[in-house]
Amino acid sequence: MEESKKIAVIKENHLFSKVYGKGKSFVSKALAVYVLKNYNKSETLVGFTVSKSRGNAVKRNLIRRRIREAYRTLYPFVKKGYLIVIVARGSCERYSSTVLCDQLHDILKRASLMTD
């Protein structure tokens, strides 16, 4: 396992739209993940989104931090060269970060993005 590197994030709206439009989706009870092969770069870029219907800014940021922490623990084992968007679904705020980590691991495994 390599030393913890900073996670490269998607910041441009056109990349989010590209992943939503052309990518494949995988869902669980708390998360939806959209995946698209990144032909421009060799690194994996990830974006985290939480809808305004999930609550006020404080709740949305709490959910986003939990999802980001779940991804951070799996980051060394994720294949390189993909665009990934992780979306919080309706029941996401009820789950702890360990449950979110388990669900995210299952989704990434179904999407064939885990190296282990």
ZIMO-V43108 format. One record per backbone hydrogen bond with DSSP energy under -1.0 kcal/mol. CO is the residue of the C=O (numbers start at 1). NH is the residue of the N-H. Records with the same first field share a line. If there is no record, write none. Layout:
BEGIN
CO = NH, NH
END
This chain:
BEGIN
8 = 46
12 = 16
13 = 17
14 = 18
15 = 19
16 = 20
17 = 21
18 = 22
19 = 23
24 = 35
26 = 33
30 = 89
31 = 28
32 = 87
33 = 26
34 = 85
35 = 24
36 = 83
45 = 84
46 = 10
47 = 86
49 = 88
51 = 54
52 = 55
56 = 60
57 = 61
58 = 62
59 = 63
60 = 64
61 = 65
62 = 66
63 = 67
64 = 68
65 = 69
66 = 70
67 = 71
68 = 72
69 = 73
71 = 75
74 = 77
75 = 78
77 = 115
81 = 38
82 = 45
83 = 36
84 = 47
85 = 34
86 = 49
87 = 32
89 = 92
91 = 94
92 = 95
96 = 100
97 = 101
98 = 102
99 = 103
100 = 104
101 = 105
102 = 106
103 = 107
104 = 108
105 = 109
106 = 110
107 = 111
108 = 113
109 = 112
113 = 79
END
